[in-house]
Amino acid sequence: MDDIRPIIWNEDDKELILIDQRKLPNKLEYFTCKTYKDVVVAIKDMVVRGAPAIGVSAAYGMALAELENSDDEFICRAYKELKLTRPTAVNLFWALDKCMDSFKKGVNLLDEAKKIHEEDIQLCKKIGELGQTLFDDGDVILTHCNAGALATSAYGTALSAIRFAKYAGKNVSVISDETRPRLQGAKLTCFELHYEGIPTTAISDNTAGFLMKQGKIDKIIVGADRILSDYHVFNKIGTYSLAILAKYHNIPFYVAAPYSTFDFENTVEDIEIEQRSAEEVMYVDGVRIVAEGVPVINYAFDCTPPELITAIITEDKIIYPNKK
């Protein structure tokens, strides 16, 4: 993905350019943000998604706000509106708080956003370098949703470990859950890995357990949207089910995330699990699949307890939640 950049700051025109992930894999189009309100739309409507990418985009949203109006009241308004875009992924709040702290200290917010952006690239690279050590030559690796370059500034988190396994000369292949209802695994993960020449096979989400039973999955790795201090992991809906299946079939279950995804202040009971529009489930690419009048539950995330997690890969170290 070296020549596909998911987040671009256009210095000449002072605008943020994002790959419009809603259009992939059929079209590679870009969404231009000229104001912080454009960034609000991009995050809410999932033009950009993935916890680290949301955080970086929000930081640029704050920079755009300052370029428009550096008045305290205007910056606070931008901060509050950006903060309300998504409730679960902690990177959003981490990046916005960093920007607000910098603003109060008189630091230029564009400089702060660029710093957060570059830091995310380096963190993801380090996650990949560490994470690839957990994979063996010939491994078939299952992943869920998209935790790749498109979800970050480069490399990805879970997919960074897979990429660096390939760079290390390991012959690995990937099974990608399609990830209902928005199909990020099928549309984004498969696009990324196929583009880079890493062997990838898509499956429906409900196929994973059967493949595990057949011994066709060696390792599982996912990203995270929030990790608590006791190592409860909030990630794309379906992660909890995979972790249970992995435990039953004695398959290592890994989570990859940078420090900005850790939440050291809250407990499980404090976290709001985002519920998105029923239309995401009722329709697939504009075609209605649920009869009119039938209610829909559409949680965007679930919570996986630490006892189901083999290891958490960060940029600094690999954490084993269950080792005494």
VENPE-V758994 format. One record per residue. N is the residue number from 1. SS is DSSP state (alpha for helix, beta for strand, coil for the rest). PSI is psi in degrees with one decimal (999 if undefined). NEAR is the number of other ideal C-beta (glycine too) atoms within 10 Angstrom. Layout:
# VENPE-V758994
n=N ss=SS psi=PSI near=NEAR
n=N ss=SS psi=PSI near=NEAR
This chain:
# VENPE-V758994
n=1 ss=coil psi=21.1 near=18
n=2 ss=coil psi=-35.4 near=8
n=3 ss=coil psi=2.8 near=5
n=4 ss=coil psi=109.4 near=14
n=5 ss=coil psi=115.1 near=15
n=6 ss=coil psi=-27.5 near=24
n=7 ss=beta psi=119.9 near=23
n=8 ss=beta psi=130.7 near=15
n=9 ss=beta psi=119.2 near=18
n=10 ss=beta psi=101.2 near=12
n=11 ss=coil psi=-36.8 near=9
n=12 ss=coil psi=-46.7 near=5
n=13 ss=coil psi=-0.9 near=10
n=14 ss=coil psi=59.3 near=13
n=15 ss=beta psi=154.3 near=17
n=16 ss=beta psi=129.7 near=27
n=17 ss=beta psi=123.8 near=17
n=18 ss=beta psi=140.9 near=25
n=19 ss=beta psi=130.5 near=22
n=20 ss=coil psi=97.4 near=18
n=21 ss=coil psi=-14.7 near=26
n=22 ss=coil psi=-21.6 near=15
n=23 ss=coil psi=-17.2 near=14
n=24 ss=coil psi=151.2 near=18
n=25 ss=coil psi=1.0 near=15
n=26 ss=coil psi=-30.0 near=9
n=27 ss=coil psi=136.0 near=8
n=28 ss=coil psi=96.7 near=11
n=29 ss=coil psi=160.6 near=13
n=30 ss=beta psi=148.3 near=13
n=31 ss=beta psi=122.5 near=19
n=32 ss=beta psi=129.9 near=14
n=33 ss=beta psi=113.5 near=23
n=34 ss=coil psi=-17.4 near=15
n=35 ss=coil psi=167.1 near=16
n=36 ss=alpha psi=-29.0 near=26
n=37 ss=alpha psi=-30.7 near=16
n=38 ss=alpha psi=-37.3 near=18
n=39 ss=alpha psi=-38.6 near=30
n=40 ss=alpha psi=-47.7 near=20
n=41 ss=alpha psi=-43.9 near=13
n=42 ss=alpha psi=-39.7 near=25
n=43 ss=alpha psi=-45.9 near=25
n=44 ss=alpha psi=-43.2 near=13
n=45 ss=coil psi=3.4 near=14
n=46 ss=coil psi=33.1 near=18
n=47 ss=coil psi=-44.5 near=21
n=48 ss=coil psi=137.2 near=25
n=49 ss=coil psi=168.5 near=25
n=50 ss=coil psi=126.8 near=30
n=51 ss=alpha psi=-50.4 near=29
n=52 ss=alpha psi=-40.2 near=32
n=53 ss=alpha psi=-36.7 near=26
n=54 ss=alpha psi=-42.2 near=26
n=55 ss=alpha psi=-46.1 near=27
n=56 ss=alpha psi=-44.0 near=31
n=57 ss=alpha psi=-40.7 near=30
n=58 ss=alpha psi=-37.7 near=33
n=59 ss=alpha psi=-42.7 near=31
n=60 ss=alpha psi=-30.7 near=29
n=61 ss=alpha psi=-41.3 near=29
n=62 ss=alpha psi=-38.3 near=27
n=63 ss=alpha psi=-41.9 near=26
n=64 ss=alpha psi=-37.4 near=24
n=65 ss=alpha psi=-44.3 near=26
n=66 ss=alpha psi=-36.2 near=20
n=67 ss=alpha psi=-31.0 near=16
n=68 ss=alpha psi=-41.6 near=16
n=69 ss=coil psi=113.5 near=13
n=70 ss=coil psi=11.1 near=12
n=71 ss=coil psi=140.3 near=11
n=72 ss=alpha psi=-45.2 near=10
n=73 ss=alpha psi=-39.7 near=8
n=74 ss=alpha psi=-42.5 near=14
n=75 ss=alpha psi=-41.0 near=21
n=76 ss=alpha psi=-37.1 near=13
n=77 ss=alpha psi=-44.2 near=14
n=78 ss=alpha psi=-43.6 near=28
n=79 ss=alpha psi=-47.2 near=20
n=80 ss=alpha psi=-41.8 near=10
n=81 ss=alpha psi=-40.8 near=16
n=82 ss=alpha psi=-35.6 near=27
n=83 ss=alpha psi=-26.1 near=16
n=84 ss=coil psi=1.4 near=12
n=85 ss=coil psi=-43.2 near=20
n=86 ss=coil psi=136.4 near=22
n=87 ss=coil psi=-14.9 near=15
n=88 ss=coil psi=-44.5 near=18
n=89 ss=coil psi=120.0 near=27
n=90 ss=alpha psi=-23.4 near=25
n=91 ss=alpha psi=-32.9 near=30
n=92 ss=alpha psi=-51.2 near=27
n=93 ss=alpha psi=-36.8 near=18
n=94 ss=alpha psi=-48.1 near=23
n=95 ss=alpha psi=-42.1 near=28
n=96 ss=alpha psi=-40.3 near=21
n=97 ss=alpha psi=-38.9 near=12
n=98 ss=alpha psi=-43.0 near=21
n=99 ss=alpha psi=-42.6 near=27
n=100 ss=alpha psi=-40.5 near=18
n=101 ss=alpha psi=-42.0 near=11
n=102 ss=alpha psi=-40.6 near=19
n=103 ss=alpha psi=-43.4 near=21
n=104 ss=alpha psi=-25.9 near=10
n=105 ss=coil psi=-0.5 near=8
n=106 ss=coil psi=12.9 near=6
n=107 ss=coil psi=136.3 near=14
n=108 ss=coil psi=127.2 near=14
n=109 ss=alpha psi=-26.7 near=24
n=110 ss=alpha psi=-40.4 near=18
n=111 ss=alpha psi=-40.8 near=11
n=112 ss=alpha psi=-42.8 near=23
n=113 ss=alpha psi=-42.4 near=26
n=114 ss=alpha psi=-37.6 near=17
n=115 ss=alpha psi=-45.6 near=14
n=116 ss=alpha psi=-41.1 near=25
n=117 ss=alpha psi=-52.7 near=20
n=118 ss=alpha psi=-38.8 near=13
n=119 ss=alpha psi=-39.3 near=15
n=120 ss=alpha psi=-40.0 near=25
n=121 ss=alpha psi=-46.8 near=17
n=122 ss=alpha psi=-37.7 near=14
n=123 ss=alpha psi=-44.0 near=25
n=124 ss=alpha psi=-36.1 near=29
n=125 ss=alpha psi=-44.2 near=16
n=126 ss=alpha psi=-38.1 near=18
n=127 ss=alpha psi=-42.6 near=29
n=128 ss=alpha psi=-43.7 near=27
n=129 ss=alpha psi=-39.7 near=17
n=130 ss=alpha psi=-45.7 near=19
n=131 ss=alpha psi=-32.3 near=27
n=132 ss=alpha psi=-20.8 near=20
n=133 ss=alpha psi=-16.9 near=13
n=134 ss=alpha psi=-7.8 near=19
n=135 ss=coil psi=145.4 near=22
n=136 ss=coil psi=157.0 near=12
n=137 ss=coil psi=131.0 near=10
n=138 ss=coil psi=-2.4 near=10
n=139 ss=coil psi=140.6 near=18
n=140 ss=beta psi=119.9 near=16
n=141 ss=beta psi=126.0 near=25
n=142 ss=beta psi=137.7 near=26
n=143 ss=beta psi=163.5 near=29
n=144 ss=coil psi=142.5 near=28
n=145 ss=coil psi=-149.4 near=28
n=146 ss=coil psi=116.8 near=32
n=147 ss=coil psi=48.6 near=35
n=148 ss=beta psi=-159.9 near=30
n=149 ss=alpha psi=-34.3 near=29
n=150 ss=alpha psi=-20.2 near=27
n=151 ss=alpha psi=-0.1 near=28
n=152 ss=coil psi=-156.0 near=30
n=153 ss=coil psi=-22.4 near=24
n=154 ss=coil psi=155.8 near=25
n=155 ss=coil psi=-49.3 near=25
n=156 ss=beta psi=-171.2 near=31
n=157 ss=coil psi=-76.7 near=31
n=158 ss=alpha psi=-45.0 near=31
n=159 ss=alpha psi=-21.6 near=34
n=160 ss=alpha psi=-42.3 near=30
n=161 ss=alpha psi=-38.9 near=29
n=162 ss=alpha psi=-44.3 near=33
n=163 ss=alpha psi=-46.4 near=26
n=164 ss=alpha psi=-23.1 near=21
n=165 ss=alpha psi=-41.7 near=24
n=166 ss=alpha psi=-44.5 near=19
n=167 ss=alpha psi=-29.0 near=11
n=168 ss=coil psi=1.8 near=14
n=169 ss=coil psi=10.8 near=7
n=170 ss=coil psi=136.8 near=15
n=171 ss=coil psi=89.8 near=11
n=172 ss=coil psi=154.9 near=22
n=173 ss=beta psi=163.2 near=16
n=174 ss=beta psi=137.2 near=24
n=175 ss=beta psi=123.5 near=23
n=176 ss=beta psi=115.8 near=27
n=177 ss=beta psi=137.2 near=27
n=178 ss=coil psi=-34.5 near=22
n=179 ss=coil psi=77.6 near=24
n=180 ss=coil psi=151.4 near=18
n=181 ss=coil psi=-11.8 near=20
n=182 ss=coil psi=-3.3 near=23
n=183 ss=coil psi=38.4 near=21
n=184 ss=alpha psi=-31.1 near=28
n=185 ss=alpha psi=-47.9 near=28
n=186 ss=alpha psi=-44.7 near=20
n=187 ss=alpha psi=-36.8 near=21
n=188 ss=alpha psi=-52.7 near=27
n=189 ss=alpha psi=-47.4 near=30
n=190 ss=alpha psi=-38.0 near=21
n=191 ss=alpha psi=-49.9 near=23
n=192 ss=alpha psi=-52.8 near=26
n=193 ss=alpha psi=-38.5 near=24
n=194 ss=alpha psi=-41.2 near=15
n=195 ss=alpha psi=-37.5 near=14
n=196 ss=alpha psi=-1.9 near=17
n=197 ss=coil psi=19.6 near=8
n=198 ss=coil psi=121.5 near=17
n=199 ss=coil psi=126.5 near=13
n=200 ss=beta psi=136.5 near=21
n=201 ss=beta psi=131.6 near=14
n=202 ss=beta psi=143.1 near=18
n=203 ss=beta psi=157.5 near=16
n=204 ss=coil psi=150.7 near=12
n=205 ss=alpha psi=-36.6 near=18
n=206 ss=alpha psi=8.5 near=12
n=207 ss=alpha psi=-18.6 near=13
n=208 ss=alpha psi=-47.2 near=23
n=209 ss=alpha psi=-38.6 near=17
n=210 ss=alpha psi=-37.7 near=11
n=211 ss=alpha psi=-37.3 near=17
n=212 ss=alpha psi=-43.4 near=21
n=213 ss=alpha psi=-34.8 near=12
n=214 ss=coil psi=-1.4 near=9
n=215 ss=coil psi=25.3 near=10
n=216 ss=coil psi=2.1 near=13
n=217 ss=coil psi=125.9 near=22
n=218 ss=coil psi=-39.3 near=18
n=219 ss=beta psi=157.9 near=22
n=220 ss=beta psi=135.9 near=26
n=221 ss=beta psi=135.6 near=27
n=222 ss=beta psi=167.7 near=26
n=223 ss=coil psi=-162.1 near=30
n=224 ss=coil psi=149.0 near=29
n=225 ss=coil psi=-20.0 near=30
n=226 ss=beta psi=134.3 near=24
n=227 ss=beta psi=124.7 near=27
n=228 ss=beta psi=168.6 near=20
n=229 ss=coil psi=-23.1 near=11
n=230 ss=coil psi=10.8 near=10
n=231 ss=coil psi=21.6 near=18
n=232 ss=coil psi=134.7 near=19
n=233 ss=beta psi=123.6 near=28
n=234 ss=beta psi=124.6 near=27
n=235 ss=beta psi=178.8 near=30
n=236 ss=beta psi=137.3 near=26
n=237 ss=coil psi=134.2 near=21
n=238 ss=coil psi=-17.2 near=22
n=239 ss=alpha psi=-42.8 near=27
n=240 ss=alpha psi=-44.2 near=18
n=241 ss=alpha psi=-42.6 near=16
n=242 ss=alpha psi=-40.4 near=27
n=243 ss=alpha psi=-38.7 near=25
n=244 ss=alpha psi=-45.2 near=15
n=245 ss=alpha psi=-40.3 near=21
n=246 ss=alpha psi=-41.0 near=23
n=247 ss=alpha psi=-44.3 near=14
n=248 ss=alpha psi=-38.4 near=11
n=249 ss=coil psi=7.2 near=16
n=250 ss=coil psi=47.1 near=7
n=251 ss=coil psi=131.0 near=18
n=252 ss=beta psi=135.2 near=17
n=253 ss=beta psi=112.0 near=22
n=254 ss=beta psi=148.6 near=22
n=255 ss=beta psi=135.8 near=30
n=256 ss=beta psi=128.0 near=30
n=257 ss=coil psi=148.0 near=29
n=258 ss=coil psi=171.4 near=27
n=259 ss=alpha psi=-26.9 near=12
n=260 ss=alpha psi=-10.5 near=22
n=261 ss=alpha psi=-8.3 near=27
n=262 ss=beta psi=138.6 near=19
n=263 ss=beta psi=107.3 near=20
n=264 ss=coil psi=5.1 near=9
n=265 ss=coil psi=-30.9 near=9
n=266 ss=coil psi=164.3 near=14
n=267 ss=coil psi=174.2 near=11
n=268 ss=alpha psi=-41.1 near=11
n=269 ss=alpha psi=-20.1 near=5
n=270 ss=alpha psi=-19.2 near=9
n=271 ss=coil psi=128.9 near=19
n=272 ss=coil psi=122.3 near=10
n=273 ss=coil psi=118.0 near=13
n=274 ss=coil psi=130.8 near=16
n=275 ss=beta psi=122.3 near=13
n=276 ss=coil psi=179.2 near=17
n=277 ss=coil psi=139.9 near=11
n=278 ss=coil psi=-25.5 near=15
n=279 ss=alpha psi=-26.6 near=12
n=280 ss=alpha psi=-31.5 near=16
n=281 ss=alpha psi=-36.5 near=17
n=282 ss=alpha psi=-25.4 near=18
n=283 ss=beta psi=145.1 near=14
n=284 ss=beta psi=112.1 near=14
n=285 ss=coil psi=45.2 near=7
n=286 ss=coil psi=-5.2 near=5
n=287 ss=beta psi=124.4 near=7
n=288 ss=beta psi=131.4 near=10
n=289 ss=coil psi=-7.0 near=9
n=290 ss=coil psi=130.7 near=14
n=291 ss=coil psi=146.0 near=7
n=292 ss=coil psi=139.4 near=6
n=293 ss=coil psi=-8.3 near=5
n=294 ss=coil psi=124.0 near=9
n=295 ss=coil psi=157.1 near=7
n=296 ss=coil psi=138.9 near=14
n=297 ss=coil psi=127.3 near=8
n=298 ss=coil psi=74.7 near=17
n=299 ss=beta psi=136.0 near=13
n=300 ss=coil psi=-24.7 near=22
n=301 ss=beta psi=163.4 near=26
n=302 ss=beta psi=179.0 near=17
n=303 ss=beta psi=126.5 near=16
n=304 ss=beta psi=123.5 near=23
n=305 ss=coil psi=156.6 near=15
n=306 ss=alpha psi=-28.0 near=17
n=307 ss=alpha psi=-14.9 near=10
n=308 ss=alpha psi=-0.1 near=18
n=309 ss=coil psi=124.8 near=25
n=310 ss=coil psi=-47.8 near=20
n=311 ss=beta psi=152.4 near=19
n=312 ss=beta psi=122.8 near=21
n=313 ss=beta psi=118.4 near=28
n=314 ss=coil psi=-177.7 near=21
n=315 ss=coil psi=-18.5 near=23
n=316 ss=coil psi=-35.0 near=12
n=317 ss=coil psi=169.4 near=10
n=318 ss=beta psi=123.3 near=16
n=319 ss=beta psi=133.2 near=15
n=320 ss=coil psi=96.3 near=13
n=321 ss=coil psi=-24.0 near=18
n=322 ss=coil psi=5.0 near=11
n=323 ss=coil psi=128.6 near=6
n=324 ss=coil psi=999 near=3
